[in-house]
Amino acid sequence: VFSWGMGSHGRLGHGDTKDRHRPTLVASFQGMLVLAICAGEEHCMALTTEGLYSWGSGADGCLGNGGTAHEVFPKKILFFHMPWFSLPPFALEVLQRRLATVTAEKGKIQEEVLELRCENQTLQRNLKVAHQQNNELQEKDQQSQQEIQRLHQEIDRLQCCLKVKEGQKKDRKSEEEMQRLWQENKCLHDSLKEKEARLTAAENDARAFQQEKAQLQEKGRRSEEHIQRLLSRQRELLETEQKAEEQVTHLTKELLEARGLASFLLKGKCFGSSIFKSTYQKTECPRFGDELLGSLKTLLKRYCAHHRLTAKDGTQEPWVSLFLELQEQA
């Protein structure tokens, strides 16, 4: 349990009246299972497996401990631990059966969550391998494009050299110069043929690269589709895991409610015929008996609604039947 804010009258439960600007753990509840908690304007109350606690301002007796003093630490309300409370014989057995059922369901759901997490890890590994293969295909495609550009640049350079040589040939007047130019031209033609052969080979390589590129693109597209399927499956698994965790949370809440009700019935002893005896005798305070009867009716209604009990004869509500049985015992 955490508390923060204004600390006047010890309403935060930390043993002092200082303000807290950040959530601070209430040390008094360590080792306890807190089932419910509520906060008033200047005091707070918490229901645990050990009983009902209150702390803060005690004005008008709102802490329920028999006085008006302020409490800076959570203090158990001893009123609900008096010996004149008793427990119906059927309550403990019903709560134990409900507790066993909720515990079994929680174990099954936890096993399903573990299986889903293992499958999610496998899908993530497959997704990582697919991304690596896609990156390798893209690198090969880039290398092919660079090789094709280099070959085209080489062809353009050779054509420029040939044009320059032919222009120089026309400017020469002597026969020897013409022969030399002719030899050079012949060499250039031979070189050009060789370059053309290399260009043809390069074009063949380019076509092969294009085919390989198309294959790589097809593989890349398939990899992207596979990745999308994996991502979709991963989202489904995450949604399933989230639903499973919500169900676990719901069952855990039911388990805590069942344990809290069992503890409240066992330790608080709020069911019992002694309430009717105290009410009928009117020994100390008549109004106190009426309040106990009202509290018992409310608890019986909540208990029947929680466990979906039905009346045996079908004419009265289940909580009325329980109320009449307790009244007859009293």
C-alpha angles and dihedrals in degrees: 000000000000129000136181141162129061113011102194116140088012091281091152094060097229097121096259142061098245122128119248119213094188133041108278127193116248101229095199092073097053110126093020130106107233111207102178139357136189134183129214127194094276105001140046138208132201131190113214137166087263095054143274118321132192135183141166129054115013095196114145089006093284092150091065095224096117098262145062099241120124119249120210093185128050108268126194116245102233093195091084093053098059117133094236092075116092136188126234111246094235098051099076094048093050093048093048092053091048091048092052092049094050092047092052093049091049091054092051093049092049090054090051090050091053091051091050091050092052091050090048091054091051091051091049091054091050090049091053092051091050091052091052092051091049091052092051091052091051092051091053090050091053092050091052092052091050092051092051092050091050092053093050091051091052091052092051091051093051093050091052091052091051093052091050092052093049091052091051090050093061092053095056116095106182124083093230090054089048091051091049091048089048090053090048089047089051090050089048091050090050090048089047091052089049090049090047089052088049089046090052089050089046090051089050088049089047091053089048088049090049091051090047088046090052089050090048091049090050090050089047091051091049089047090052090049090048089048091050090050090049091049091049090049090048091052090049090050091048091050090047090048091048091051090047091050090049089051090048089050091049093049090045089052090050089048091052091047091050092048091045092050091047091049091044091050094043101042101025092043091203095158118071149103092253088080090062091046091051090046096050095044093050089200101161114002125005092202090055091062092050091051091050091051090050092049091048092052091049092049092047090052093050092045093051093045092049093051096034093234120180130205118260096227095038093227101092134042114263095244090054090055091051090046092052092048091053091045091051090050090051 
